[in-house]
Amino acid sequence: MSLRVWNCLEIMRHYNVWQLAIAMIYWREVESLAIVKQNVDREKPVPPEDVELKYKPLLAYIQDQCSRVELSSATSRCEIFQRSLRDGLTWNELYNEAKVLREAIFSDLPLRRFAHVATTKATLLDKVSEDWAKIVGKFSDAKDDSQSAVECYALEQDTACVFHLMRVAEIGLRSIARKLHIALTHKGKTCPIEYADWDKVITAIKNKIEQFRRLPAGPKRQQKIESYSDAADHCLFMKDIWRNNVSHTRKPYKDTEALAAMGRVKEFMDFLAERL
């Protein structure tokens, strides 16, 4: 999982370093066989059927792995090797090409950085689409930030994790306001919900709840009061505990705090996905 730049996150999501390790194990077997053949048949050509069925597919796989983790010299060497295979190689030439490619890979690797993701965090990362499916199904705008929140948590970027989670929670807060047909003003002018701060939106939601309390008594009124009161309390809690701090750079967050925020935001959004 290359961490050279953040643009490599897409590689991180889908790449396990064992893929490159397996490729190298098979490549060592190619070298070993070439050494044996080199001692006996060094100037004899490698059989075309071996080239097509064994070496070309394996080389293509290795080239793909090298490209994924940006082993640039090794990737270039794979391209040269592929051309040599097309032209035909002796066993001696195959051994030399295989050795040079392995050396190119080992030369590139020290210049790359990889991250180890703890098993528990890797599990969250692997299951993010499944765990957040109900939320994303209801609130499609939450997809990118929920994915980024889990990725940041996996990479121990805990403050960034909380930041993305608060963006997810804000999507939920806005959805409540729209559901209640809340109209906001600022300095006497209409203010879009997207531009209002949390305090203003939460206050408007609570005011709307008070209006519900004046409705005729009955299960419908009680259900509305309970649902929106719970949602407003969630928002107020998240604002006071996480949102204000992360927005105003008051403190960095630790692993346990980020995980707690993730649980709270997910619970909130699951609640909204079921009730709204």
C-alpha positions in Angstrom: 0.0 0.0 0.0 2.1 2.9 -1.3 1.8 6.0 0.8 4.1 8.2 -1.3 1.2 10.6 -1.9 -2.4 10.6 -0.8 -3.5 10.0 -4.4 -2.3 6.4 -3.8 -5.3 5.7 -1.5 -7.0 3.9 -4.3 -4.1 1.5 -4.5 -4.2 1.1 -0.7 -7.9 0.1 -0.8 -7.2 -2.8 -3.2 -3.6 -3.9 -2.7 -2.0 -6.4 -0.4 1.8 -6.6 -0.3 1.6 -10.4 -0.3 0.8 -10.1 -4.0 4.3 -8.8 -4.7 5.8 -11.3 -2.3 4.1 -14.2 -4.1 5.3 -12.9 -7.5 8.9 -12.8 -6.2 8.7 -16.4 -4.9 7.6 -17.6 -8.3 10.3 -15.5 -10.0 13.0 -17.1 -7.9 11.8 -20.4 -9.2 12.3 -19.1 -12.8 15.8 -18.1 -11.9 16.6 -21.4 -10.3 15.4 -23.3 -13.4 17.3 -21.0 -15.7 20.5 -21.7 -13.7 20.0 -25.4 -14.1 19.3 -25.1 -17.8 22.2 -22.6 -18.2 24.7 -25.2 -17.1 23.5 -27.8 -19.6 21.7 -25.9 -22.5 22.9 -22.3 -22.0 22.8 -21.5 -25.8 19.6 -23.4 -26.6 16.4 -21.4 -27.0 13.7 -21.5 -24.4 10.9 -23.6 -25.8 8.2 -21.3 -27.3 5.4 -23.1 -25.4 7.2 -22.4 -22.1 7.5 -18.8 -23.1 3.8 -18.5 -23.9 2.4 -20.6 -21.0 4.8 -19.8 -18.2 7.1 -16.8 -18.6 4.9 -14.3 -20.4 1.9 -14.6 -18.0 4.2 -14.5 -14.9 6.1 -11.5 -16.2 2.8 -9.7 -16.9 1.7 -10.4 -13.4 5.0 -9.1 -11.9 4.8 -6.0 -14.1 1.3 -5.3 -12.8 2.5 -5.6 -9.2 5.5 -3.3 -9.8 3.3 -0.7 -11.5 0.8 -0.8 -8.6 3.5 0.1 -6.0 5.4 2.5 -8.4 8.5 0.4 -8.8 9.4 2.5 -11.8 12.8 0.9 -12.7 11.4 -2.6 -12.3 8.4 -1.8 -14.4 10.6 -0.5 -17.2 12.7 -3.6 -17.0 9.6 -5.7 -17.3 8.8 -4.0 -20.6 12.3 -4.7 -21.9 12.0 -8.3 -20.8 8.6 -8.7 -22.6 10.2 -7.6 -25.8 13.0 -10.0 -25.4 10.6 -12.9 -24.8 8.8 -12.0 -28.0 12.0 -12.1 -29.9 13.1 -15.4 -28.4 15.7 -16.1 -25.7 18.3 -18.7 -24.9 18.4 -20.2 -21.4 21.5 -18.1 -20.6 19.7 -14.9 -21.8 16.6 -15.8 -19.8 18.7 -16.2 -16.6 20.4 -12.9 -17.2 17.1 -11.1 -17.8 15.5 -12.7 -14.7 18.4 -11.7 -12.5 18.5 -8.1 -13.7 14.7 -7.8 -13.1 15.0 -9.1 -9.6 17.8 -6.7 -8.8 15.7 -3.8 -10.2 12.9 -4.7 -7.9 15.1 -4.9 -4.9 16.7 -1.6 -5.9 13.3 0.2 -6.1 11.8 -1.2 -2.9 14.0 0.7 -0.4 12.8 3.9 -2.0 9.1 3.1 -1.4 7.1 3.4 1.8 4.5 0.9 3.0 2.0 1.1 5.9 1.1 -1.8 8.2 -2.6 -1.7 9.1 -3.5 -3.4 12.3 -5.8 -6.4 11.9 -8.7 -4.8 13.7 -8.4 -1.7 11.6 -7.9 -3.7 8.4 -11.2 -5.5 9.2 -13.0 -2.2 9.4 -11.4 -1.0 6.2 -12.3 -4.2 4.3 -16.0 -4.0 5.5 -16.6 -0.3 5.0 -18.9 -0.8 2.0 -20.9 -3.4 3.9 -21.0 -1.6 7.2 -22.0 1.7 5.8 -24.3 0.4 3.0 -27.6 1.4 4.7 -26.3 4.9 5.4 -24.9 5.4 1.9 -28.1 4.0 0.4 -30.1 6.7 2.1 -27.5 9.5 2.0 -25.4 9.1 -1.1 -23.5 12.3 -0.3 -22.0 10.5 2.7 -20.2 7.9 0.7 -16.8 9.6 0.2 -16.5 11.0 3.7 -17.5 7.8 5.4 -14.9 5.9 3.3 -12.3 8.6 4.0 -13.1 8.5 7.7 -12.4 4.7 7.9 -9.3 5.0 5.8 -7.9 7.8 8.0 -8.6 5.7 11.1 -6.8 2.7 9.6 -3.8 4.9 8.8 -3.8 6.4 12.3 -4.8 9.8 11.1 -7.3 10.2 13.9 -8.0 13.9 13.8 -8.6 13.6 10.0 -10.9 10.7 10.8 -13.0 12.8 13.1 -13.1 15.7 10.6 -14.6 13.4 7.9 -17.0 12.0 10.4 -18.3 15.4 11.3 -18.9 16.0 7.6 -21.0 12.9 7.5 -22.9 14.0 10.6 -23.6 17.3 9.1 -25.2 15.6 6.1 -27.5 14.0 8.6 -28.2 17.3 10.4 -29.2 18.9 7.2 -31.4 16.0 6.2 -33.4 16.5 9.5 -33.7 20.2 8.8 -35.1 19.6 5.3 -37.4 16.9 6.6 -38.9 19.4 9.0 -39.1 22.1 6.4 -37.0 24.4 8.5 -36.5 27.9 7.2 -33.4 29.8 8.4 -32.5 33.5 8.3 -29.3 35.4 8.8 -29.5 39.2 9.3 -33.0 39.3 8.1 -32.3 37.3 4.9 -33.0 33.7 4.0 -30.1 31.5 4.8 -29.6 28.1 3.0 -29.3 25.2 5.4 -25.8 24.4 3.8 -24.5 27.7 5.0 -25.9 27.8 8.5 -23.9 26.8 11.5 -24.8 23.8 13.7 -26.1 25.9 16.6 -28.6 27.7 14.3 -29.8 24.5 12.7 -30.1 22.5 16.0 -32.0 25.4 17.6 -34.4 25.5 14.7 -34.9 21.7 15.0 -35.6 22.0 18.7 -38.1 24.8 18.1 -39.9 22.6 15.6 -40.1 19.8 18.1 -41.8 22.2 20.5 -44.4 22.8 17.9 -45.0 19.1 17.7 -45.6 19.1 21.5 -48.6 21.3 20.8 -50.2 18.8 18.4 -53.2 16.8 19.7 -52.0 13.9 21.9 -51.6 10.6 20.3 -49.1 8.0 19.0 -48.2 10.0 15.9 -47.3 13.1 17.9 -45.3 11.0 20.4 -43.4 9.2 17.7 -42.4 12.5 16.0 -41.3 14.0 19.3 -39.2 11.0 20.3 -37.6 10.6 16.8 -36.6 14.2 16.3 -35.7 14.8 19.9 -33.3 11.8 19.8 -31.8 13.1 16.6 -31.4 16.6 17.9 -29.7 15.3 21.1 -27.3 13.2 18.9 -26.4 16.4 17.0 -25.9 18.5 20.1 -23.7 15.8 21.7 -21.5 15.5 18.6 -21.2 19.3 18.2 -20.0 19.8 21.8 -17.7 16.7 22.0 -16.1 16.6 18.5 -17.4 19.1 15.9 -16.4 22.3 17.6 -12.9 21.0 18.6 -12.0 19.6 15.2 -13.3 22.7 13.4 -11.4 25.1 15.5 -8.1 23.2 15.9 -8.5 23.0 19.7 -7.1 19.5 20.1 -5.8 16.5 18.2 -7.7 13.2 18.6 -6.4 9.9 19.7 -7.2 6.4 18.4 -9.9 5.7 21.0 -11.6 9.0 20.5 -11.7 8.6 16.8 -13.2 5.1 17.2 -15.8 6.5 19.7 -16.7 9.3 17.2 -17.1 6.7 14.4 -19.4 4.6 16.5 -21.5 7.6 17.5 -21.8 9.1 14.0 -22.6 5.7 12.5 -25.3 5.1 15.2 -26.8 8.5 14.4 -26.8 8.0 10.6 -28.2 4.5 11.0 -31.0 6.0 13.1 -31.7 8.6 10.4 -31.6 6.1 7.6 -34.3 4.1 9.4 -36.5 6.9 10.6 -36.4 9.6 7.9 
